[in-house]
Amino acid sequence: MKKYDNYDYEEAYKIDLQEDIDKKARAALKVNANPDLDFEEQWKRQQDNLREWEYERLIREGKVEGQYRTTTTKSRNIKTGKVLLESQIYPSFYHRTDVPRTKRRRETKPAQKNLNSKNSIRQLARLININFGPDDLWCTFGWNDSHMPEEEKAARRDITNWIKRINRRRKKAGRENIKYIYVLAFEEYVRPHFHIIMTGDGVDRDEIERLWGKCQRVNTRRIKPDEDFLNFGLALYIARNPHGKKRWASSKNLKRPDKPTRSYAKFKKRTVQEMARDHEILKAAMEKAYPGYRFLDAEVMYNGIAAAFYIYARMVRD
């Protein structure tokens, strides 16, 4: 069976794909339309869903080759309402056997470790961007010689007990438990320490320093988010080279990112190639694909094995 390149649907099907999608969308809405919701919004959502299903079917049936897929993640700050959007564009193959391979099928350990680190930092940044804003705290605490923990487990126990003491005092004052994310730098460090980002409302900085009580040199300051990237830079700073098996820990009361959306339809193969080669085209295409968002920056990588581009872009909406 002949295979067609990405998005050559009219040649593959000998039909107008958009006309077919419109027809199916009208039929579906006649049955399932919700009279309490905006009809135009339902119409657009139904079209988007049908388009994704058609794309996946074409790949599954072998009528087109691997597509470019887009994963979109949005982090809305609970204090300011500002949204940082991350868009990842990457090649996608329906069947694992279609993925180009090298003689060495496994990623090298350094490459995989670097990827895991990058993904972990991005997830950390999303949580910080959503849950913390102006006047919350980020602090650095350590241990002096008389309180030095012998192992990482003991260090984490010290941190947990300190947070419990803070929450007990907040409960007496009628306040909720703090939200927090901390990164412990322990393994291979002569002087273990940890960075913590935490609720600032109703928190006395002098009091939390006294409650720690395990070193004299502590550092507490108020968060000042970046105008565009929110707390992304702060996340990069506290996460750099922490060593150890577990990079960061957090409270259970954090608001988590919404589930990412994925689409085969957002960018065509030809468009991705043009975006990868021209920054201005990339910027314009991103702002067209995400109305209301302002383009910030992007990373573009090329995989010679898969002969494909990878694009990671960030955008913001006030």
Long-range contacts (C-beta under 8 A, 24 or more apart in sequence): 1-62, 1-63, 3-62, 3-63, 3-64, 3-65, 4-63, 4-64, 4-65, 5-64, 5-65, 5-269, 6-64, 6-65, 6-66, 6-67, 6-68, 6-268, 6-269, 7-64, 7-67, 7-268, 7-269, 7-270, 8-64, 9-54, 9-58, 9-64, 12-58, 12-63, 12-64, 13-63, 17-51, 17-54, 20-54, 21-47, 21-50, 21-51, 21-54, 22-47, 24-50, 25-50, 48-263, 48-265, 51-264, 51-265, 52-263, 52-264, 52-265, 55-264, 55-265, 56-94, 56-264, 59-93, 59-94, 59-264, 60-94, 65-98, 66-91, 66-92, 66-93, 66-94, 66-98, 66-99, 67-91, 67-92, 67-264, 67-269, 68-92, 68-264, 68-267, 68-268, 68-269, 68-272, 68-308, 69-262, 69-263, 69-264, 70-262, 70-263, 70-264, 70-266, 70-267, 71-260, 71-261, 71-262, 72-260, 72-261, 72-262, 72-263, 72-266, 72-290, 73-126, 73-257, 73-260, 74-257, 74-258, 75-125, 75-126, 75-129, 75-130, 75-230, 75-257, 76-130, 77-129, 77-130, 77-133, 77-225, 77-230, 78-130, 78-131, 78-133, 78-255, 79-132, 79-133, 79-134, 80-133, 80-134, 80-225, 81-318, 82-230, 82-316, 82-317, 82-318, 83-293, 83-316, 83-317, 84-129, 84-229, 84-230, 84-232, 84-314, 84-315, 84-316, 85-290, 85-293, 85-314, 85-315, 85-316, 85-317, 86-122, 86-126, 86-312, 86-313, 86-314, 87-286, 87-289, 87-290, 87-311, 87-312, 87-313, 87-314, 87-315, 88-310, 88-311, 88-312, 88-313, 89-266, 89-267, 89-272, 89-275, 89-309, 89-310, 89-311, 89-312, 89-313, 90-308, 90-310, 90-311, 91-303, 91-306, 91-308, 91-309, 91-310, 92-264, 99-306, 100-305, 100-306, 100-307, 101-305, 102-305, 117-247, 120-239, 120-247, 120-248, 121-235, 121-236, 121-239, 124-181, 124-183, 124-235, 124-239, 124-247, 124-248, 125-231, 125-232, 125-235, 125-236, 126-257, 127-181, 127-250, 127-254, 127-256, 127-257, 128-181, 128-197, 128-230, 128-231, 128-234, 128-235, 129-230, 129-231, 129-232, 129-235, 130-254, 130-255, 130-256, 130-257, 131-179, 131-181, 131-254, 131-255, 132-179, 132-197, 132-198, 132-199, 132-223, 132-231, 133-223, 133-225, 133-231, 134-222, 134-223, 134-224, 134-225, 135-200, 135-201, 135-222, 135-223, 136-197, 136-198, 136-199, 136-200, 136-201, 136-222, 136-223, 137-196, 137-197, 137-198, 137-199, 137-200, 137-203, 137-205, 137-220, 137-221, 137-222, 137-223, 138-195, 138-196, 138-197, 138-198, 138-220, 138-221, 138-223, 138-234, 138-238, 139-195, 139-196, 139-198, 139-208, 139-218, 139-219, 139-220, 139-221, 140-193, 140-194, 140-195, 140-196, 140-218, 140-219, 141-193, 141-194, 141-196, 141-212, 141-214, 141-215, 141-218, 142-191, 142-192, 142-193, 142-194, 142-214, 142-215, 142-217, 142-218, 143-191, 143-192, 143-193, 143-214, 143-215, 144-214, 144-215, 144-216, 147-214, 147-215, 148-192, 149-186, 149-192, 152-184, 152-186, 152-187, 152-244, 155-184, 155-186, 155-192, 155-194, 156-184, 156-249, 158-214, 159-184, 159-194, 159-196, 162-211, 162-212, 163-251, 165-211, 166-203, 166-208, 166-211, 169-207, 169-211, 170-202, 173-202, 175-201, 175-202, 176-253, 177-251, 177-253, 178-203, 178-251, 179-251, 179-253, 179-254, 180-250, 180-251, 181-248, 181-249, 181-250, 181-251, 181-254, 182-248, 182-249, 182-250, 183-238, 183-239, 183-242, 183-247, 183-248, 184-242, 184-244, 184-246, 184-248, 184-249, 185-241, 185-242, 185-243, 185-244, 186-242, 186-243, 186-244, 187-243, 187-244, 188-243, 189-243, 195-237, 195-238, 197-223, 197-231, 197-234, 197-238, 228-294, 228-296, 228-316, 229-296, 229-314, 229-316, 230-316, 232-314, 272-309, 272-311, 273-309, 275-300, 275-309, 275-311, 276-300, 276-302, 276-309, 276-311, 282-311, 282-313, 286-313, 286-315, 287-315, 290-315, 292-317, 293-317
